[in-house]
Amino acid sequence: MIVMKFGGTSLGSADRIRNVAGLIEKNNDCFVVCSAMSGVTNTLVDIASLWKSSMIEEADDLLDGLASHFERTCYDLFSDSDTLIASTGKVKENFDLIRRRISNEFHQNDENWLLAQGELITSEIIALYLNSAGIKVEWLNALGFMQTGDDGEPSVKDIRSRLGQVLGNDRGGRYLTQGYICLDHEGNTSNLKRGGSDYTATLAGAALGADIIEIWTDIDGVRNNDPRIVEKTYPIRELSFDEAAELAYFGAKILHPSCVWPASSNNIPIRLKNTLEPEASGTVIRSDVRRKGVTAVAAKEGITIIRVRSDRMLNAYGFLNRIFAIFEQYKTPIDVITTSEVAVSVTIDNPCHIKELGKELEKLGSVMIETRQAIVCVVGDILEQHQDRAVRILDSLRHYHVKMISFGGSRNNISIVVPEEEVKEILRSLNKFLFEDPAGKNSAGVNIEKNSIHG
């Protein structure tokens, strides 16, 4: 069994859906995970905002435009009158349901229900097209097997049990379902957050014991730097699970940060492929990757630094625990942490409780908060065996305002916190320093030959 996930850009038009159908047809036993067509979720977010503000006429106007978009896709996709009538009828049925719902007062769970409709409608249209083209597929509602626990996280064991009830003993054939959407522990419609379709795919792959999980986008794999900012980037042909997890968390947009662990825990390779260039190699993420040198650089903006200083820290047992308990109380994850004898500095990427955090932390010492920061992450195996190279990497940044450095917490990365406005120049500088020497070694002595990464 192979799991195939297709993102919104891969499904953004009738032509692209036809292209995806050709990829699915090549696999007789596959579990296909679909995102909503590109742009649909953003429009639904806008509709939800208008509904919440009781601007129902404006919401209806956006809804009419979205319904027309789906109908035009059906007219472009289906040539047979029967399937065209069936598909446009399905679109009308779904949008009539949405219109009836938004005519009522907005309630807490309504937004998640509304956002789920993008995946549901998209996947129904694709299933109709596949079956009409002779590519037999069974449509599954992800809300029947994808559910989070009371901690807000899904369980592979529970998903495996629910999928077993849905699929029975015979797992052969093609199945098509939705990414992103799920039920919460109370049975309400919820989701796995933006980019969560990747997470759906790896969770399903782990639950099914898939041979491989393919994530299809419009990019040829993970690149060694951000191609939107830096010239002369190239795709990385192989990544370890640890490297992929670091890159996903610290800014590589092609992967959802949570999606690596289900595959890693079950040792199922992930292959990242490009629907526009299906013959391109892409990137394979697996356990047995060995290399020496820097793999990639990534950056994550929107970071806030919180510094806590207190003389009471000195030789004080449990002081760090009290600091961490405050972040746990407000369910705010910490990205990077550095400590000294009397001070702790941490970074967070979710500032929604910044006032409450500051107020509680002031009970422990003086607090300083810096916003509009970024984390630049250098990933590779140079960190454990070649620490002199790490020093020289940092030395290459001596002209920038480095606020924090995390080195040694992971054998796979050095994390450097800098002001957001310096990120672009730092990424370009690191690219020259780490990857662009035509002789194959840079001034840090890091091996950068593409053959070393199986490029």
C-alpha positions as CSV (number, residue, x, y, z in Angstrom):
1,M,0.0,0.0,0.0
2,I,1.2,3.5,-0.9
3,V,-0.1,6.7,0.6
4,M,-0.3,9.6,-1.9
5,K,-1.1,13.2,-0.7
6,F,-1.9,15.9,-3.1
7,G,-1.8,19.6,-2.1
8,G,-4.1,22.4,-3.2
9,T,-1.9,23.6,-6.0
10,S,-1.7,20.1,-7.4
11,L,-5.6,20.1,-7.6
12,G,-6.0,23.8,-8.5
13,S,-7.6,23.3,-11.9
14,A,-9.3,20.7,-14.2
15,D,-6.0,20.1,-16.0
16,R,-4.1,19.5,-12.8
17,I,-6.8,17.1,-11.5
18,R,-6.4,15.2,-14.8
19,N,-2.7,15.1,-14.2
20,V,-3.1,13.8,-10.6
21,A,-5.6,11.1,-11.9
22,G,-2.8,9.8,-14.2
23,L,-0.5,9.5,-11.2
24,I,-3.1,7.7,-9.1
25,E,-3.9,5.3,-12.0
26,K,-0.4,3.9,-11.8
27,N,-1.0,2.5,-8.4
28,N,-3.6,-0.2,-7.9
29,D,-3.3,-0.2,-4.1
30,C,-3.1,3.3,-2.8
31,F,-4.6,5.6,-0.1
32,V,-5.0,9.1,-1.6
33,V,-5.2,12.2,0.7
34,C,-6.6,15.4,-0.9
35,S,-6.3,19.0,0.2
36,A,-8.9,21.6,-0.8
37,M,-8.3,23.2,-4.2
38,S,-5.9,26.1,-4.0
39,G,-7.5,29.3,-2.6
40,V,-10.6,27.6,-1.3
41,T,-9.6,27.4,2.4
42,N,-8.6,31.1,2.4
43,T,-12.0,32.1,1.0
44,L,-13.8,29.9,3.6
45,V,-11.7,31.7,6.3
46,D,-13.0,35.0,5.0
47,I,-16.6,33.7,4.9
48,A,-16.3,32.5,8.5
49,S,-15.0,35.9,9.5
50,L,-18.0,37.7,7.9
51,W,-20.4,35.1,9.4
52,K,-18.9,35.8,12.8
53,S,-19.5,39.5,12.3
54,S,-23.1,38.9,11.2
55,M,-22.3,40.2,7.7
56,I,-24.4,37.5,6.0
57,E,-24.9,39.3,2.6
58,E,-21.2,39.7,2.1
59,A,-20.6,36.1,3.2
60,D,-23.2,35.0,0.7
61,D,-21.5,36.9,-2.1
62,L,-18.2,35.1,-1.4
63,L,-20.0,31.8,-1.2
64,D,-21.6,32.4,-4.6
65,G,-18.2,33.1,-6.1
66,L,-16.8,29.9,-4.5
67,A,-19.7,27.8,-5.7
68,S,-19.1,29.2,-9.3
69,H,-15.4,28.2,-9.1
70,F,-16.3,24.6,-8.3
71,E,-19.0,24.5,-11.0
72,R,-16.6,25.8,-13.6
73,T,-14.1,23.2,-12.6
74,C,-16.8,20.5,-13.1
75,Y,-17.7,21.9,-16.6
76,D,-13.9,21.9,-17.5
77,L,-13.4,18.4,-16.1
78,F,-16.4,16.3,-17.2
79,S,-17.3,15.8,-20.8
80,D,-20.0,13.1,-20.1
81,S,-23.4,14.7,-19.4
82,D,-24.4,12.2,-16.7
83,T,-21.2,12.8,-14.6
84,L,-21.4,16.5,-15.2
85,I,-24.9,16.6,-13.9
86,A,-23.9,14.4,-10.9
87,S,-20.9,16.6,-10.0
88,T,-22.6,20.0,-10.4
89,G,-25.5,18.5,-8.4
90,K,-23.1,17.5,-5.6
91,V,-21.7,21.0,-5.6
92,K,-25.1,22.6,-5.4
93,E,-26.1,20.2,-2.6
94,N,-23.1,21.1,-0.5
95,F,-23.4,24.8,-1.0
96,D,-27.1,24.8,-0.2
97,L,-26.2,23.1,3.1
98,I,-23.6,25.8,3.8
99,R,-26.0,28.6,3.0
100,R,-28.6,27.2,5.3
101,R,-26.0,26.9,8.1
102,I,-24.7,30.5,7.8
103,S,-28.2,31.9,7.8
104,N,-28.2,30.9,11.5
105,E,-26.3,32.6,14.3
106,F,-22.6,31.8,14.5
107,H,-21.5,29.3,17.2
108,Q,-18.0,28.3,18.4
109,N,-17.6,25.2,16.3
110,D,-19.1,26.6,13.1
111,E,-15.8,27.9,11.7
112,N,-14.1,24.4,11.8
113,W,-17.2,22.9,10.2
114,L,-17.1,25.5,7.4
115,L,-13.4,25.0,6.7
116,A,-13.9,21.3,6.4
117,Q,-16.2,21.8,3.4
118,G,-13.3,22.7,1.1
119,E,-11.7,19.3,1.5
120,L,-15.0,17.4,1.4
121,I,-16.3,19.0,-1.8
122,T,-12.9,18.9,-3.6
123,S,-12.5,15.2,-2.8
124,E,-16.0,14.3,-3.9
125,I,-15.4,15.9,-7.3
126,I,-12.1,14.1,-7.7
127,A,-13.6,10.8,-6.7
128,L,-16.4,11.3,-9.3
129,Y,-13.8,12.1,-12.0
130,L,-11.6,9.1,-11.2
131,N,-14.5,6.6,-11.3
132,S,-15.8,8.2,-14.5
133,A,-12.4,7.8,-16.1
134,G,-12.3,4.1,-15.2
135,I,-9.9,4.6,-12.3
136,K,-11.9,2.8,-9.6
137,V,-11.7,4.5,-6.2
138,E,-13.7,4.4,-2.9
139,W,-14.4,7.7,-1.3
140,L,-13.9,7.8,2.5
141,N,-14.9,10.6,4.9
142,A,-11.9,11.4,7.0
143,L,-14.2,12.3,9.9
144,G,-14.9,8.6,10.2
145,F,-11.4,7.7,11.3
146,M,-9.3,10.8,12.0
147,Q,-9.9,12.1,15.5
148,T,-7.8,13.8,18.2
149,G,-7.7,12.9,21.9
150,D,-8.4,15.2,24.8
151,D,-4.8,16.5,24.5
152,G,-5.5,17.8,21.0
153,E,-3.3,15.2,19.3
154,P,-4.2,12.2,17.1
155,S,-3.2,8.7,18.0
156,V,-1.9,6.3,15.3
157,K,-3.2,3.4,17.4
158,D,-6.8,4.8,17.4
159,I,-6.6,5.7,13.7
160,R,-5.5,2.2,12.9
161,S,-8.5,0.8,14.8
162,R,-11.0,3.1,13.1
163,L,-9.6,2.5,9.7
164,G,-9.8,-1.2,10.4
165,Q,-13.5,-0.8,11.0
166,V,-14.0,1.3,7.8
167,L,-11.8,-0.8,5.5
168,G,-12.2,-4.3,6.9
169,N,-9.6,-7.0,6.4
170,D,-9.2,-6.4,2.7
171,R,-6.9,-3.4,2.3
172,G,-6.5,-3.7,-1.5
173,G,-7.7,-1.2,-4.0
174,R,-7.7,2.6,-4.2
175,Y,-9.2,4.8,-1.5
176,L,-9.6,8.6,-1.5
177,T,-10.1,10.8,1.5
178,Q,-9.5,14.3,2.8
179,G,-6.5,15.8,4.5
180,Y,-6.5,18.4,7.2
181,I,-10.0,17.7,8.7
182,C,-10.7,15.6,11.8
183,L,-13.0,15.3,14.8
184,D,-11.9,16.5,18.2
185,H,-12.3,14.4,21.3
186,E,-15.9,15.6,21.8
187,G,-16.9,14.6,18.3
188,N,-17.0,18.2,16.9
189,T,-15.5,18.9,13.4
190,S,-12.0,20.2,13.8
191,N,-8.7,20.2,11.9
192,L,-5.0,19.6,12.1
193,K,-4.2,23.3,11.4
194,R,-2.8,24.8,8.2
195,G,-0.7,22.3,6.2
196,G,-2.3,19.5,8.1
197,S,-2.9,17.4,5.0
198,D,0.7,16.3,5.2
199,Y,0.0,15.2,8.8
200,T,-3.1,13.3,7.7
201,A,-1.0,11.4,5.1
202,T,1.7,10.3,7.5
203,L,-0.7,9.4,10.2
204,A,-2.7,7.3,7.8
205,G,0.5,5.8,6.4
206,A,1.6,4.8,9.9
207,A,-1.8,3.4,10.7
208,L,-1.9,1.3,7.5
209,G,1.7,0.2,7.6
210,A,2.3,1.7,4.2
211,D,5.4,0.9,2.1
212,I,6.0,4.6,1.4
213,I,4.2,7.9,1.8
214,E,4.3,10.3,-1.1
215,I,3.7,14.0,-0.7
216,W,3.0,15.7,-4.0
217,T,3.4,19.5,-4.3
218,D,4.5,21.9,-7.0
219,I,8.1,21.9,-5.8
220,D,10.9,19.4,-6.6
221,G,11.6,18.4,-3.0
222,V,13.2,20.1,-0.1
223,R,15.9,22.6,-1.1
224,N,19.1,23.6,0.6
225,N,17.9,27.1,1.2
226,D,14.8,29.3,0.6
227,P,14.5,29.7,-3.2
228,R,12.3,32.7,-2.8
229,I,15.2,34.6,-1.3
230,V,18.4,32.9,-2.4
231,E,19.6,32.1,-5.9
232,K,21.4,28.9,-6.8
233,T,19.5,26.6,-4.5
234,Y,19.2,22.9,-5.3
235,P,16.9,20.0,-4.1
236,I,18.3,17.7,-1.5
237,R,17.8,14.2,-2.7
238,E,18.0,12.4,0.7
239,L,17.2,13.6,4.2
240,S,17.2,11.7,7.5
241,F,14.1,11.9,9.6
242,D,15.9,14.0,12.2
243,E,17.1,16.5,9.5
244,A,13.6,16.7,8.0
245,A,12.0,17.3,11.4
246,E,14.4,20.2,12.1
247,L,13.9,21.8,8.7
248,A,10.1,21.4,8.8
249,Y,9.9,23.0,12.3
250,F,12.4,25.8,11.5
251,G,10.9,27.1,8.3
252,A,11.1,24.7,5.3
253,K,7.6,25.3,3.9
254,I,7.3,22.1,1.9
255,L,6.6,20.0,5.1
256,H,4.2,20.3,7.9
257,P,6.2,20.4,11.2
258,S,4.3,17.6,12.8
259,C,4.2,15.2,9.8
260,V,7.6,13.5,10.3
261,W,7.2,11.7,13.6
262,P,4.4,9.2,12.5
263,A,6.6,8.0,9.6
264,S,9.8,8.1,11.6
265,S,8.3,6.1,14.5
266,N,7.2,3.4,12.0
267,N,10.2,3.6,9.8
268,I,8.1,4.4,6.7
269,P,10.0,6.5,4.0
270,I,8.5,9.8,2.9
271,R,9.0,10.8,-0.8
272,L,8.4,14.5,-1.7
273,K,7.5,14.8,-5.4
274,N,6.5,17.5,-7.9
275,T,3.2,17.0,-9.7
276,L,4.3,19.3,-12.5
277,E,7.6,17.3,-13.0
278,P,6.7,13.8,-11.9
279,E,9.8,12.3,-13.3
280,A,12.1,14.5,-11.2
281,S,13.8,12.8,-8.3
282,G,12.3,14.9,-5.5
283,T,13.5,14.2,-1.9
284,V,13.3,10.9,0.0
285,I,13.2,11.1,3.8
286,R,14.3,7.9,5.6
287,S,16.2,6.6,8.5
288,D,19.5,5.3,7.0
289,V,21.0,8.5,5.6
290,R,24.7,9.1,6.3
291,R,26.5,12.2,5.3
292,K,29.2,14.6,6.5
293,G,28.6,18.3,6.0
294,V,25.9,20.9,6.0
295,T,22.5,19.8,4.6
296,A,20.4,22.9,4.5
297,V,19.5,26.3,6.0
298,A,16.0,27.4,6.9
299,A,14.5,30.4,8.7
300,K,11.4,30.9,10.8
301,E,10.1,34.5,11.3
302,G,7.5,35.8,13.7
303,I,9.6,34.9,16.7
304,T,9.5,36.6,20.2
305,I,12.3,36.5,22.7
306,I,11.5,36.5,26.4
307,R,14.4,37.0,28.8
308,V,14.0,36.4,32.5
309,R,16.8,37.6,34.9
310,S,16.9,36.9,38.6
311,D,19.6,36.6,41.2
312,R,17.4,34.0,42.9
313,M,18.3,31.6,40.0
314,L,21.8,31.2,41.3
315,N,22.1,27.6,42.7
316,A,18.3,27.5,43.1
317,Y,16.7,24.1,42.7
318,G,13.5,24.1,40.6
319,F,13.8,27.6,39.2
320,L,13.7,26.5,35.6
321,N,10.8,24.2,36.4
322,R,8.8,27.2,37.6
323,I,9.5,29.1,34.4
324,F,8.5,26.2,32.2
325,A,5.4,25.6,34.3
326,I,4.2,29.1,33.3
327,F,4.6,28.4,29.6
328,E,2.8,25.0,30.1
329,Q,-0.1,26.8,31.9
330,Y,-0.6,29.0,28.8
331,K,0.0,26.1,26.3
332,T,2.8,28.1,24.7
333,P,5.6,25.9,23.2
334,I,9.3,27.1,23.4
335,D,11.5,27.0,20.4
336,V,15.0,27.9,21.6
337,I,16.4,28.2,25.1
338,T,19.7,29.5,26.5
339,T,20.6,29.8,30.1
340,S,23.3,31.4,32.3
341,E,23.7,31.4,36.1
342,V,21.1,34.2,36.6
343,A,19.2,34.4,33.4
344,V,17.1,32.4,31.0
345,S,16.2,33.4,27.4
346,V,13.5,31.6,25.4
347,T,11.8,32.1,22.1
348,I,8.2,31.4,21.2
349,D,6.3,31.6,17.9
350,N,2.8,32.1,19.3
351,P,2.6,35.5,21.1
352,C,-1.2,35.3,21.9
353,H,-0.6,35.0,25.6
354,I,2.4,37.3,25.8
355,K,0.8,39.7,28.3
356,E,-0.1,36.9,30.7
357,L,3.3,35.2,30.3
358,G,5.1,38.5,31.0
359,K,2.9,39.1,34.1
360,E,3.5,35.7,35.6
361,L,7.3,35.7,34.8
362,E,7.7,39.0,36.5
363,K,6.9,37.3,39.7
364,L,10.2,35.4,39.2
365,G,12.5,38.2,38.1
366,S,12.9,41.1,35.6
367,V,11.5,40.4,32.1
368,M,12.5,41.7,28.8
369,I,10.5,41.0,25.6
370,E,11.8,41.4,22.0
371,T,9.4,40.9,19.1
372,R,10.0,40.7,15.3
373,Q,12.8,38.2,15.6
374,A,13.7,35.1,13.5
375,I,15.4,31.8,14.0
376,V,17.9,30.8,11.3
377,C,18.7,27.1,11.5
378,V,21.7,25.4,10.0
379,V,21.1,21.6,9.7
380,G,23.6,18.9,9.1
381,D,26.0,16.4,10.9
382,I,28.9,18.9,11.2
383,L,27.8,19.7,14.7
384,E,28.9,16.6,16.5
385,Q,32.2,15.7,14.9
386,H,33.4,19.1,13.5
387,Q,32.7,21.7,16.1
388,D,35.4,24.0,14.7
389,R,33.3,24.3,11.6
390,A,30.3,25.4,13.8
391,V,32.5,28.1,15.3
392,R,33.4,29.3,11.8
393,I,29.8,29.3,10.7
394,L,29.0,31.6,13.6
395,D,32.0,33.7,12.8
396,S,30.6,34.2,9.3
397,L,27.7,36.0,11.0
398,R,29.8,38.4,13.0
399,H,28.5,41.5,11.1
400,Y,24.9,40.7,12.1
401,H,23.0,41.2,15.3
402,V,22.9,37.7,16.8
403,K,20.6,37.7,19.8
404,M,20.7,34.0,20.9
405,I,22.6,30.8,19.9
406,S,21.5,27.2,20.5
407,F,24.3,24.7,19.9
408,G,24.5,21.2,21.1
409,G,20.8,20.7,22.0
410,S,20.6,18.6,18.8
411,R,23.3,17.0,16.9
412,N,21.5,18.1,13.7
413,N,21.4,21.8,14.0
414,I,22.7,25.2,15.2
415,S,19.9,27.7,15.8
416,I,20.7,31.4,15.7
417,V,18.1,34.1,16.7
418,V,18.4,37.4,14.7
419,P,16.2,40.4,13.9
420,E,13.7,39.7,11.2
421,E,15.0,42.4,9.0
422,E,18.4,40.7,8.7
423,V,17.1,37.2,7.7
424,K,17.3,37.6,3.9
425,E,20.9,38.9,4.0
426,I,21.9,36.1,6.5
427,L,20.4,33.4,4.3
428,R,22.2,34.7,1.3
429,S,25.5,35.0,3.2
430,L,25.2,31.5,4.6
431,N,24.4,30.2,1.1
432,K,27.7,31.6,-0.2
433,F,29.6,30.4,2.8
434,L,28.2,26.9,2.9
435,F,27.2,25.9,-0.6
436,E,28.6,28.0,-3.5
437,D,32.3,27.3,-3.6
438,P,32.9,25.7,-7.0
439,A,35.9,23.7,-5.7
440,G,33.5,21.7,-3.4
441,K,34.8,23.0,-0.1
442,N,34.1,26.4,1.4
443,S,36.1,28.5,3.8
444,A,34.7,26.5,6.8
445,G,36.0,23.3,5.3
446,V,32.5,21.9,4.9
447,N,32.1,19.3,2.1
448,I,29.4,20.7,-0.2
449,E,29.7,18.5,-3.3
450,K,26.2,17.5,-4.4
451,N,27.3,13.9,-4.7
452,S,27.6,13.9,-0.9
453,I,23.9,14.4,-0.7
454,H,23.1,12.0,-3.5
455,G,22.1,14.9,-5.8
